[in-house]
Amino acid sequence: MSSPINVKKLRKQVGMSQEELSRRLGISRPTLISLEKGDRPLKIEERREIEKIFDIVQAHDGSVKHDIRIDIPQKKLDKFKQVFLYILEKAGGKPNIGLTAIYKLLYFIDFDYYEKYEDQLMGLTYIKNHYGPTPKEFIKVVEEMKKNKEIEEVSSSYFKFEQRKYLPRVNADLSKLSGRELEMIDSVLARLSDKSASELSNYSHGDVPWITHEEGEEIGYESVFYRNDPYSVRHYNDEI
């Protein structure tokens, strides 16, 4: 007998909206809500499609094994870990820097770097969600870092809202980050790390990569070359 699938948990792990998942399954959003609440069982074809979307494997004992796909090279994942640790060292102690704010800081570090140098720093995959760009690989990598005791996750309150924060338990390996990469990270932190999560979300909604993509869609890096002020970090007039 097949084990039940927690559709809501899977969807939230990858930062996918209900609109996007219902579209992929070919069902209405109210129907998806019923599935997530357990008010209606999954049909066979719906279960198969969910298994494809979330890379689920049915084990011989009937249990469900799930792994979020990571499509970027291991070298980039290692770099993400060091950037994340560096962010925590530099700004993690600020009361406004919780999970939502970290998502936005990572987004601007990646997209600003790509615009300026036409090269990827971390190369994470960002999904357009209601509150702003969400890095698809974040949850899996952070769970690994928690397991390896590289970071610690804590809960706190920020203006009466529950906030998920992370504390570094090891130092960032700066030898894995180039001088210009560190310069970009410092620039983004200096410009944005004092903003609240809602301010960062609102700010990200004005960026061309966000504007030009649909809800639930992966945000393409190439769209940074159509940015306007105050988002653009490249001086195009100086180029031949």
N, C-alpha and C positions, 0 to 999 in steps of 0.2 A: 504493500500500500504506500502511495506517495505521501511524503511529509508535507505539511502545510507550508505555504510560502507567505512570509510577512511582506506584503507588497509595499506598504507604507514605509517600513524601515529601509527596504532596498532603495526606494525612490529617494528618500531623504539622504541616504549615504552618498549618492552621486550628485546631489543637488538638483534633481530633476523636478520640474513643476508638474502638477496634476494635469494641466493642459497638454503638456508635451507627452506624458505617458499615455493619456487617454487617446491622443492623436495616433501614437504609434500602435496602440492596441486596436484602434478602430472602434472605440466605444465612447459614449458620452461621459462628461465629467461626473454627473450624478451617479452613473453606473460604477465608475472607478471609486468614488467615495464609498459606495456600498461594499465594494470588494475590500477596500482598506479597513472598513469597520467590521468585516466578517459577516455582514448581513446577507451576502450572496456568495456562493462558492464559485471558484474559477472554473470556466469551461476548459475542456481539454486543449482547444486551440489557443485559448488565452494563456494557459499555463506554459505551453510550448513557446509562445512568443515572448513571455516574460523571462523564461530560461535563456532565450537568445539574447535579449536586451541586457540582462544583468550577469550573463556568463555563469549560470547556475548548473551544477553537475549533481545528478542523483547518485548517491553512493549505493553499494550493494546492500547495506543494512537499512536502506530506506531513508537515511538522513539526507539533508540538503546541504551541499557545500557551495559556497558562493565566493567569488573573487572578482573584484572590480578590475577591469582591464586597464593596464598601464601601457600606453603605446609610445612612450618616449624612452630614449636610451637610458641605461643605468647611470651613465656619466651625468646626465641631466638630473636624475633623481638625487644623486649624491650632492649635486650643487644646490638643489632645492633645500636639502637638509641643512646645509651650511648657511644659506641665505635666511632660512627660518630661524636658526639659532642666533644669527647675527641680529635679526630684527628683535628677537626676544631680549638679547643683551642690551641693545640700544634703546628700545622703546617699550618692551614688554611690561615694565614696571608702571607705566602710565595707567591711570584708572580707566581711560577710554579704550585701551587696546585689548579688546576681546576677540573672539573668533571672527565676527563680521568685519571688524576693522582690519584684521590680518588678511582676510580674503582680498580686500580692496588694495592694501599695500602691495601684496604679491602681484596683483593684476597690473598696477601702474609700474612696478619695477620691471616686469616682463615686457609690457607693451611700450613703455618709454625707451627701454634699451633696444628693442627691435626697431623702433622708428629711427633712433639716432644712429645705430650701427648696422642695421640690416642683418642682424645676427641674433640668435636666441640666447638668452641668459639661462633661464631654467627651462623654458619651453613647455610650461604647463598648459593643459587644455581647459579653457574657461567656458562655462556655460552661462548664457544669459538667463538670469532669474529675477524675480520681482525686486529683491533687495540689492541687486547688483551682480557683477561677474563672480562666479563661483568656480574655484579650481577643482576639476574633477578628481585629480589624483590625491588631493589633500588628506582625506580621511584615512585612506589605506596607509599612506606613508607615515602619518602622525601616529597611527596605532602601532606601527612597527617601532617608531622612535620611543613611544611610551613603554613598550615591551622591553626594549633594550636599555631602558632607564636613561635615555638621553634628554627627555623632557618629562615634566609632570603636569597633569591637567588638574585644575582647581576651579571651583565655582565661587563666584562673588556676586555682589549686587552693585549695579551702576544706575543711579537715578531710579531706584525701585525696580529695575529690570534685572532678571537673573542673567549673569554673564559667564561665558566659558573662557577661562584664561589658561595660558601655558607658561610654565617656568622652566628655564633651561637648567639642566643638571650637568651639562658638559659645555665647554667653550666651543665656539665655531672654529673650524679649521680654516684660517684665512689664507693658507697656502693654496687652497682650491679655488680662490676667487682672485681674479686679476685686479689690477689697480683701477681700471676704468669700470669694472663691475662694481667694486666697492664705492667708487665715486657716484655711480648711478643710484645705488641703494641709499647712500647717505643723502643724496639730493631729494629722493622721494620721501624719506623719513623727515627731513627738515621741512619739507613743504606740506606734508599731509598728516604726520603722526600725531598732531595735536587736535585733529578734527574728531568729532564723535562719530560713532558708527552710522548714525542717520545722515550726518553731514557728508561722510564719505560715500554713502550710497547715493545720495542726491547728486553729488559731484560726478560720480561715475556715470550717471544717467545722461549727462551732457556730453559725454565723449562719443565721437563718431563711431568707433567700433561697437559701442552699446546701441546707439541709435539705429545703425544699419543692419541689425540682426533681429530675428524673431525670438519670442519667448521660448526657452528650452533649446535653442540652437547653439552650436559651438561658435564662439566668436573668432573670426579669422584674423590673423595677425596683419595681413596685408592692408586691412582697412585703416591702419594707423597713418598711412601716407596721405589720408584725406582730412586729417585733423586741422582744426583752427585754433586760434588763441582762446583760452589760456592753456590748452592741453598740449599743443605741439612743443616738442623739445628739440626740434631740429631747425636750423636756420637755412631754409631752402634758397633764399635770395643770394646766399654766399656761394652757392654751387654753380658750376658751369654747365 
